[in-house]
């Protein structure tokens, strides 16, 4: 899975990523910027946890809701 590998690279190399993310209803897609710190499985979903630059807080994102390819910043 490309996004998971790219995000793991960002964690290992202290890099930020940006991606398009679909909210739960998938009607709204937002551009997000994240300083990822961990990827783990939670309740059957692969999640990335990190500092959300857009919200100024720690957040989690499901990898299957990332639309397209994440990009390193």
ABEGO torsion letter per residue (X at the ends): XAAAAAAAAAAAAGBBBBBBBBBAAGABBBBBBBBBABBBBBGGBBBBBEBBAAAGBBBBBBAAABBEBBBBX
